[in-house]
Amino acid sequence: MISFKIEGEYIKLDQLLKAASVADSGGQAKIFINAGMVTVNGEVVKQRGKKIYPGDDIMIDQTHIQVIC
């Protein structure tokens, strides 16, 4: 599990995947999201710009990311 600390109120999903080193680039993050490979709080999300807040749980493949403030 990765604990990822954000500085502001939220971070966009594609930015989080890149910042957490799950995706090598924004383009790769977009591919993961569009392919339905990413869940937020247990639901598949296909919005790159989805706002992710502290307390949200993100899963991609076998990687679990917990967002903290």
N, CA, C and O atoms as a Tinker XYZ file with bonds, in Angstrom:
   276  protein
     1  N      0.847000   -1.187000    0.000000    73     2
     2  CA     0.000000    0.000000    0.000000    64     1     3
     3  C      0.888000    1.245000    0.000000    63     2     4     5
     4  O      1.926000    1.292000    0.661000    81     3
     5  N      0.457000    2.235000   -0.748000    73     3     6
     6  CA     1.145000    3.520000   -0.824000    64     5     7
     7  C      0.288000    4.551000   -0.095000    63     6     8     9
     8  O     -0.898000    4.699000   -0.393000    81     7
     9  N      0.878000    5.259000    0.851000    73     7    10
    10  CA     0.201000    6.397000    1.475000    64     9    11
    11  C      0.710000    7.639000    0.757000    63    10    12    13
    12  O      1.909000    7.918000    0.748000    81    11
    13  N     -0.218000    8.382000    0.154000    73    11    14
    14  CA     0.164000    9.550000   -0.627000    64    13    15
    15  C     -0.411000   10.796000    0.018000    63    14    16    17
    16  O     -1.625000   10.915000    0.187000    81    15
    17  N      0.463000   11.724000    0.379000    73    15    18
    18  CA     0.046000   12.955000    1.048000    64    17    19
    19  C     -0.184000   14.049000    0.010000    63    18    20    21
    20  O      0.669000   14.301000   -0.841000    81    19
    21  N     -1.341000   14.693000    0.091000    73    19    22
    22  CA    -1.604000   15.830000   -0.790000    64    21    23
    23  C     -1.513000   17.114000    0.017000    63    22    24    25
    24  O     -1.773000   17.132000    1.220000    81    23
    25  N     -1.141000   18.179000   -0.665000    73    23    26
    26  CA    -0.964000   19.472000   -0.005000    64    25    27
    27  C     -2.244000   20.295000    0.019000    63    26    28    29
    28  O     -2.531000   20.958000    1.016000    81    27
    29  N     -3.012000   20.264000   -1.054000    73    27    30
    30  CA    -4.229000   21.069000   -1.137000    64    29    31
    31  C     -5.447000   20.291000   -0.696000    63    30    32    33
    32  O     -5.347000   19.282000    0.001000    81    31
    33  N     -6.603000   20.781000   -1.117000    73    31    34
    34  CA    -7.879000   20.154000   -0.763000    64    33    35
    35  C     -8.086000   18.843000   -1.510000    63    34    36    37
    36  O     -8.673000   17.905000   -0.971000    81    35
    37  N     -7.602000   18.774000   -2.762000    73    35    38
    38  CA    -7.772000   17.579000   -3.581000    64    37    39
    39  C     -6.665000   17.509000   -4.627000    63    38    40    41
    40  O     -5.897000   18.455000   -4.803000    81    39
    41  N     -6.595000   16.365000   -5.322000    73    39    42
    42  CA    -5.706000   16.173000   -6.462000    64    41    43
    43  C     -6.513000   15.442000   -7.521000    63    42    44    45
    44  O     -7.372000   14.625000   -7.190000    81    43
    45  N     -6.250000   15.724000   -8.775000    73    43    46
    46  CA    -6.957000   15.034000   -9.850000    64    45    47
    47  C     -6.377000   13.630000  -10.004000    63    46    48    49
    48  O     -5.188000   13.404000   -9.779000    81    47
    49  N     -7.239000   12.695000  -10.391000    73    47    50
    50  CA    -6.858000   11.281000  -10.459000    64    49    51
    51  C     -5.642000   11.047000  -11.339000    63    50    52    53
    52  O     -4.720000   10.342000  -10.928000    81    51
    53  N     -5.612000   11.615000  -12.537000    73    51    54
    54  CA    -4.468000   11.375000  -13.417000    64    53    55
    55  C     -3.176000   11.939000  -12.821000    63    54    56    57
    56  O     -2.109000   11.346000  -12.978000    81    55
    57  N     -3.271000   13.076000  -12.144000    73    55    58
    58  CA    -2.093000   13.666000  -11.503000    64    57    59
    59  C     -1.604000   12.788000  -10.353000    63    58    60    61
    60  O     -0.400000   12.646000  -10.139000    81    59
    61  N     -2.541000   12.205000   -9.620000    73    59    62
    62  CA    -2.182000   11.324000   -8.507000    64    61    63
    63  C     -1.427000   10.097000   -9.003000    63    62    64    65
    64  O     -0.401000    9.727000   -8.433000    81    63
    65  N     -1.925000    9.468000  -10.057000    73    63    66
    66  CA    -1.262000    8.260000  -10.573000    64    65    67
    67  C      0.165000    8.567000  -11.000000    63    66    68    69
    68  O      1.074000    7.770000  -10.767000    81    67
    69  N      0.358000    9.707000  -11.617000    73    67    70
    70  CA     1.704000   10.097000  -12.048000    64    69    71
    71  C      2.573000   10.443000  -10.838000    63    70    72    73
    72  O      3.712000    9.984000  -10.747000    81    71
    73  N      2.054000   11.240000   -9.918000    73    71    74
    74  CA     2.830000   11.672000   -8.747000    64    73    75
    75  C      3.192000   10.504000   -7.837000    63    74    76    77
    76  O      4.241000   10.522000   -7.193000    81    75
    77  N      2.334000    9.490000   -7.777000    73    75    78
    78  CA     2.591000    8.327000   -6.930000    64    77    79
    79  C      3.459000    7.289000   -7.643000    63    78    80    81
    80  O      3.707000    6.208000   -7.109000    81    79
    81  N      3.922000    7.623000   -8.857000    73    79    82
    82  CA     4.787000    6.757000   -9.668000    64    81    83
    83  C      4.114000    5.450000  -10.078000    63    82    84    85
    84  O      4.788000    4.448000  -10.319000    81    83
    85  N      2.788000    5.463000  -10.157000    73    83    86
    86  CA     2.058000    4.302000  -10.656000    64    85    87
    87  C      2.033000    4.355000  -12.184000    63    86    88    89
    88  O      2.075000    3.320000  -12.850000    81    87
    89  N      1.966000    5.563000  -12.727000    73    87    90
    90  CA     2.029000    5.782000  -14.170000    64    89    91
    91  C      3.296000    6.573000  -14.477000    63    90    92    93
    92  O      3.667000    7.480000  -13.732000    81    91
    93  N      3.949000    6.227000  -15.571000    73    91    94
    94  CA     5.187000    6.918000  -15.951000    64    93    95
    95  C      4.926000    8.302000  -16.519000    63    94    96    97
    96  O      5.802000    9.166000  -16.490000    81    95
    97  N      3.711000    8.515000  -17.039000    73    95    98
    98  CA     3.386000    9.797000  -17.652000    64    97    99
    99  C      1.891000   10.051000  -17.532000    63    98   100   101
   100  O      1.120000    9.165000  -17.163000    81    99
   101  N      1.499000   11.280000  -17.850000    73    99   102
   102  CA     0.075000   11.596000  -17.864000    64   101   103
   103  C     -0.662000   10.789000  -18.918000    63   102   104   105
   104  O     -1.815000   10.406000  -18.720000    81   103
   105  N      0.003000   10.529000  -20.038000    73   103   106
   106  CA    -0.600000    9.722000  -21.098000    64   105   107
   107  C     -0.858000    8.298000  -20.655000    63   106   108   109
   108  O     -1.895000    7.720000  -20.978000    81   107
   109  N      0.076000    7.736000  -19.923000    73   107   110
   110  CA    -0.104000    6.377000  -19.421000    64   109   111
   111  C     -1.228000    6.340000  -18.378000    63   110   112   113
   112  O     -2.008000    5.388000  -18.342000    81   111
   113  N     -1.310000    7.365000  -17.538000    73   111   114
   114  CA    -2.394000    7.447000  -16.553000    64   113   115
   115  C     -3.737000    7.480000  -17.270000    63   114   116   117
   116  O     -4.686000    6.818000  -16.850000    81   115
   117  N     -3.815000    8.248000  -18.351000    73   115   118
   118  CA    -5.049000    8.343000  -19.147000    64   117   119
   119  C     -5.441000    6.976000  -19.696000    63   118   120   121
   120  O     -6.618000    6.616000  -19.674000    81   119
   121  N     -4.477000    6.218000  -20.183000    73   119   122
   122  CA    -4.757000    4.876000  -20.714000    64   121   123
   123  C     -5.305000    3.975000  -19.614000    63   122   124   125
   124  O     -6.290000    3.270000  -19.829000    81   123
   125  N     -4.682000    3.989000  -18.443000    73   123   126
   126  CA    -5.147000    3.166000  -17.316000    64   125   127
   127  C     -6.592000    3.522000  -16.955000    63   126   128   129
   128  O     -7.427000    2.640000  -16.751000    81   127
   129  N     -6.870000    4.813000  -16.880000    73   127   130
   130  CA    -8.197000    5.279000  -16.472000    64   129   131
   131  C     -9.239000    4.919000  -17.524000    63   130   132   133
   132  O    -10.300000    4.395000  -17.187000    81   131
   133  N     -8.948000    5.195000  -18.801000    73   131   134
   134  CA    -9.896000    4.903000  -19.880000    64   133   135
   135  C    -10.164000    3.411000  -20.035000    63   134   136   137
   136  O    -11.240000    3.017000  -20.484000    81   135
   137  N     -9.192000    2.581000  -19.665000    73   135   138
   138  CA    -9.340000    1.133000  -19.772000    64   137   139
   139  C    -10.153000    0.555000  -18.613000    63   138   140   141
   140  O    -10.425000   -0.646000  -18.592000    81   139
   141  N    -10.538000    1.380000  -17.663000    73   139   142
   142  CA   -11.316000    0.900000  -16.522000    64   141   143
   143  C    -10.488000    0.145000  -15.499000    63   142   144   145
   144  O    -11.011000   -0.682000  -14.753000    81   143
   145  N     -9.194000    0.431000  -15.466000    73   143   146
   146  CA    -8.289000   -0.280000  -14.559000    64   145   147
   147  C     -8.202000    0.354000  -13.180000    63   146   148   149
   148  O     -7.562000   -0.203000  -12.288000    81   147
   149  N     -8.837000    1.518000  -12.985000    73   147   150
   150  CA    -8.688000    2.265000  -11.737000    64   149   151
   151  C    -10.022000    2.320000  -11.000000    63   150   152   153
   152  O    -11.059000    2.634000  -11.584000    81   151
   153  N     -9.975000    2.006000   -9.701000    73   151   154
   154  CA   -11.162000    2.172000   -8.871000    64   153   155
   155  C    -10.874000    3.206000   -7.792000    63   154   156   157
   156  O     -9.760000    3.307000   -7.277000    81   155
   157  N    -11.906000    3.965000   -7.468000    73   155   158
   158  CA   -11.844000    4.938000   -6.379000    64   157   159
   159  C    -12.942000    4.563000   -5.410000    63   158   160   161
   160  O    -14.123000    4.570000   -5.757000    81   159
   161  N    -12.545000    4.235000   -4.190000    73   159   162
   162  CA   -13.493000    3.800000   -3.158000    64   161   163
   163  C    -14.367000    2.656000   -3.651000    63   162   164   165
   164  O    -15.563000    2.605000   -3.364000    81   163
   165  N    -13.753000    1.731000   -4.403000    73   163   166
   166  CA   -14.437000    0.527000   -4.849000    64   165   167
   167  C    -15.230000    0.648000   -6.137000    63   166   168   169
   168  O    -15.824000   -0.334000   -6.582000    81   167
   169  N    -15.256000    1.818000   -6.745000    73   167   170
   170  CA   -16.014000    2.020000   -7.986000    64   169   171
   171  C    -15.066000    2.362000   -9.135000    63   170   172   173
   172  O    -14.158000    3.179000   -8.981000    81   171
   173  N    -15.290000    1.722000  -10.296000    73   171   174
   174  CA   -14.481000    2.022000  -11.474000    64   173   175
   175  C    -14.729000    3.462000  -11.890000    63   174   176   177
   176  O    -15.872000    3.909000  -11.982000    81   175
   177  N    -13.635000    4.182000  -12.142000    73   175   178
   178  CA   -13.723000    5.586000  -12.538000    64   177   179
   179  C    -13.034000    5.745000  -13.888000    63   178   180   181
   180  O    -11.922000    5.259000  -14.093000    81   179
   181  N    -13.713000    6.436000  -14.806000    73   179   182
   182  CA   -13.142000    6.685000  -16.126000    64   181   183
   183  C    -12.997000    8.184000  -16.399000    63   182   184   185
   184  O    -12.942000    8.607000  -17.554000    81   183
   185  N    -12.935000    8.979000  -15.337000    73   183   186
   186  CA   -12.755000   10.430000  -15.450000    64   185   187
   187  C    -11.341000   10.782000  -15.013000    63   186   188   189
   188  O    -10.987000   10.617000  -13.846000    81   187
   189  N    -10.535000   11.267000  -15.949000    73   187   190
   190  CA    -9.160000   11.660000  -15.602000    64   189   191
   191  C     -9.130000   12.746000  -14.551000    63   190   192   193
   192  O     -8.277000   12.736000  -13.664000    81   191
   193  N    -10.053000   13.678000  -14.647000    73   191   194
   194  CA   -10.054000   14.831000  -13.763000    64   193   195
   195  C    -10.825000   14.635000  -12.473000    63   194   196   197
   196  O    -11.091000   15.605000  -11.764000    81   195
   197  N    -11.194000   13.386000  -12.149000    73   195   198
   198  CA   -11.932000   13.127000  -10.906000    64   197   199
   199  C    -11.128000   13.666000   -9.733000    63   198   200   201
   200  O     -9.929000   13.411000   -9.617000    81   199
   201  N    -11.792000   14.402000   -8.879000    73   199   202
   202  CA   -11.129000   14.969000   -7.706000    64   201   203
   203  C    -10.987000   13.893000   -6.634000    63   202   204   205
   204  O    -11.952000   13.221000   -6.269000    81   203
   205  N     -9.775000   13.750000   -6.147000    73   203   206
   206  CA    -9.451000   12.763000   -5.124000    64   205   207
   207  C     -9.130000   13.525000   -3.843000    63   206   208   209
   208  O     -8.292000   14.427000   -3.831000    81   207
   209  N     -9.807000   13.148000   -2.777000    73   207   210
   210  CA    -9.688000   13.837000   -1.485000    64   209   211
   211  C     -9.014000   12.934000   -0.449000    63   210   212   213
   212  O     -8.973000   11.717000   -0.625000    81   211
   213  N     -8.485000   13.523000    0.631000    73   211   214
   214  CA    -7.935000   12.702000    1.709000    64   213   215
   215  C     -8.977000   11.695000    2.193000    63   214   216   217
   216  O    -10.153000   12.022000    2.353000    81   215
   217  N     -8.524000   10.475000    2.420000    73   215   218
   218  CA    -9.414000    9.400000    2.853000    64   217   219
   219  C     -9.867000    8.510000    1.713000    63   218   220   221
   220  O    -10.382000    7.419000    1.958000    81   219
   221  N     -9.690000    8.950000    0.461000    73   219   222
   222  CA   -10.070000    8.121000   -0.683000    64   221   223
   223  C     -9.076000    6.976000   -0.855000    63   222   224   225
   224  O     -7.885000    7.114000   -0.576000    81   223
   225  N     -9.597000    5.844000   -1.322000    73   223   226
   226  CA    -8.778000    4.665000   -1.609000    64   225   227
   227  C     -8.804000    4.412000   -3.100000    63   226   228   229
   228  O     -9.870000    4.322000   -3.708000    81   227
   229  N     -7.629000    4.299000   -3.684000    73   227   230
   230  CA    -7.498000    4.072000   -5.114000    64   229   231
   231  C     -6.812000    2.731000   -5.322000    63   230   232   233
   232  O     -5.822000    2.417000   -4.661000    81   231
   233  N     -7.349000    1.944000   -6.247000    73   231   234
   234  CA    -6.735000    0.664000   -6.609000    64   233   235
   235  C     -6.475000    0.666000   -8.105000    63   234   236   237
   236  O     -7.329000    1.058000   -8.901000    81   235
   237  N     -5.289000    0.223000   -8.472000    73   235   238
   238  CA    -4.950000   -0.005000   -9.875000    64   237   239
   239  C     -4.083000   -1.245000   -9.912000    63   238   240   241
   240  O     -3.018000   -1.301000   -9.298000    81   239
   241  N     -4.561000   -2.237000  -10.644000    73   239   242
   242  CA    -3.897000   -3.538000  -10.706000    64   241   243
   243  C     -3.800000   -4.067000   -9.270000    63   242   244   245
   244  O     -4.829000   -4.274000   -8.626000    81   243
   245  N     -2.616000   -4.284000   -8.771000    73   243   246
   246  CA    -2.432000   -4.782000   -7.393000    64   245   247
   247  C     -1.925000   -3.680000   -6.460000    63   246   248   249
   248  O     -1.491000   -3.966000   -5.344000    81   247
   249  N     -1.978000   -2.433000   -6.906000    73   247   250
   250  CA    -1.462000   -1.317000   -6.119000    64   249   251
   251  C     -2.618000   -0.566000   -5.444000    63   250   252   253
   252  O     -3.580000   -0.155000   -6.093000    81   251
   253  N     -2.494000   -0.402000   -4.138000    73   251   254
   254  CA    -3.486000    0.308000   -3.330000    64   253   255
   255  C     -2.859000    1.628000   -2.890000    63   254   256   257
   256  O     -1.778000    1.648000   -2.301000    81   255
   257  N     -3.552000    2.729000   -3.183000    73   255   258
   258  CA    -3.085000    4.052000   -2.775000    64   257   259
   259  C     -4.098000    4.645000   -1.814000    63   258   260   261
   260  O     -5.282000    4.743000   -2.136000    81   259
   261  N     -3.642000    5.037000   -0.644000    73   259   262
   262  CA    -4.494000    5.722000    0.325000    64   261   263
   263  C     -4.045000    7.173000    0.365000    63   262   264   265
   264  O     -2.867000    7.465000    0.572000    81   263
   265  N     -5.008000    8.091000    0.164000    73   263   266
   266  CA    -4.693000    9.513000    0.130000    64   265   267
   267  C     -4.862000   10.080000    1.539000    63   266   268   269
   268  O     -5.883000    9.886000    2.198000    81   267
   269  N     -3.822000   10.786000    1.967000    73   267   270
   270  CA    -3.838000   11.410000    3.304000    64   269   271
   271  C     -3.555000   12.894000    3.152000    63   270   272   273
   272  O     -3.070000   13.345000    2.114000    81   271
   273  N     -3.866000   13.651000    4.206000    73   271   274
   274  CA    -3.576000   15.094000    4.132000    64   273   275
   275  C     -2.428000   15.440000    5.059000    63   274   276
   276  O     -2.031000   16.602000    5.143000    81   275
